[in-house]
């Protein structure tokens, strides 16, 4: 090898650490979707008891399932909509003003 030859570092992108059911949706997202579906089923049962309308309950449960899958599926950057909302909430709660008191350091 020559000393002036450049050595480049190859960093692979898009590696997945988990087995995915489809691109961006793995076992963890499936588990969260099942929990959301169970909660939506309970709410759906209450809606059915109040309205006695089957069409509303079917549309509600299907919307809950499809919405949870869409919001939990991760993109190429490995961030989902739910993750992004969590980042935004954490940012808004973080400290924004840093009070500074000037001190004469040459006393």
C-alpha positions in Angstrom: 0.0 0.0 0.0 1.1 3.5 -0.7 1.2 6.1 2.0 -0.6 8.7 -0.1 -3.5 6.3 -0.9 -6.8 7.4 0.7 -8.6 5.0 3.0 -12.3 5.7 3.1 -14.6 4.5 5.8 -17.7 2.8 4.6 -20.7 3.2 6.9 -23.7 1.1 5.8 -27.1 2.8 6.0 -30.5 1.3 6.3 -29.4 -1.7 8.4 -32.3 -3.2 10.4 -31.7 -4.6 13.9 -35.0 -6.4 14.0 -37.0 -8.8 11.7 -39.7 -6.8 10.0 -43.1 -7.9 8.9 -43.0 -5.3 6.1 -40.6 -2.4 5.5 -40.6 -0.3 8.7 -43.1 -2.4 10.7 -41.6 -5.0 13.0 -42.7 -7.0 16.1 -42.6 -4.0 18.4 -44.9 -2.0 16.2 -47.2 -5.0 15.8 -47.5 -5.3 19.6 -48.3 -1.6 19.9 -50.9 -1.9 17.1 -52.5 -4.9 18.9 -52.7 -2.9 22.2 -54.2 0.1 20.3 -56.7 -2.2 18.6 -57.8 -3.7 22.0 -58.3 -0.2 23.4 -60.2 0.9 20.3 -62.4 -2.2 20.6 -63.4 -1.3 24.1 -64.2 2.3 23.0 -66.0 0.8 20.0 -68.1 -1.4 22.3 -69.2 1.7 24.2 -70.0 3.5 21.0 -72.1 0.6 19.8 -74.0 0.5 23.1 -74.8 4.2 22.8 -75.6 4.4 19.0 -76.7 0.8 18.1 -75.2 1.5 14.7 -73.0 -1.2 13.2 -71.7 0.9 10.3 -70.2 3.5 12.7 -68.6 0.8 14.9 -67.0 -1.0 11.9 -65.7 2.2 10.4 -64.3 3.3 13.8 -62.4 0.0 14.4 -61.0 -0.2 10.9 -59.9 3.4 11.0 -58.2 2.8 14.4 -56.3 -0.2 13.0 -55.2 1.5 9.8 -54.3 4.7 11.6 -52.2 2.9 14.2 -50.3 1.0 11.5 -49.7 4.2 9.5 -48.5 6.2 12.5 -46.2 3.4 13.8 -44.5 2.5 10.6 -41.0 3.8 10.4 -39.5 5.5 7.4 -36.0 5.4 5.9 -34.6 7.4 8.8 -36.1 4.9 11.3 -38.5 7.4 12.8 -42.3 7.0 12.9 -44.9 9.7 13.3 -45.4 8.8 16.9 -41.6 9.1 17.5 -41.6 12.5 15.8 -44.5 13.8 18.0 -42.6 12.5 21.1 -39.5 14.5 20.0 -41.6 17.6 19.5 -43.2 17.3 22.9 -39.8 16.7 24.5 -38.4 19.8 22.7 -41.3 22.0 23.8 -40.9 20.9 27.4 -37.1 21.5 27.4 -35.4 24.6 28.7 -35.2 27.4 26.1 -33.9 30.4 28.1 -30.4 30.2 29.6 -29.9 33.1 32.0 -26.4 34.4 32.1 -24.9 36.7 34.7 -21.9 38.6 33.7 -19.0 38.5 36.2 -15.8 40.5 35.9 -13.1 37.9 35.6 -10.2 40.4 35.9 -10.8 41.6 39.5 
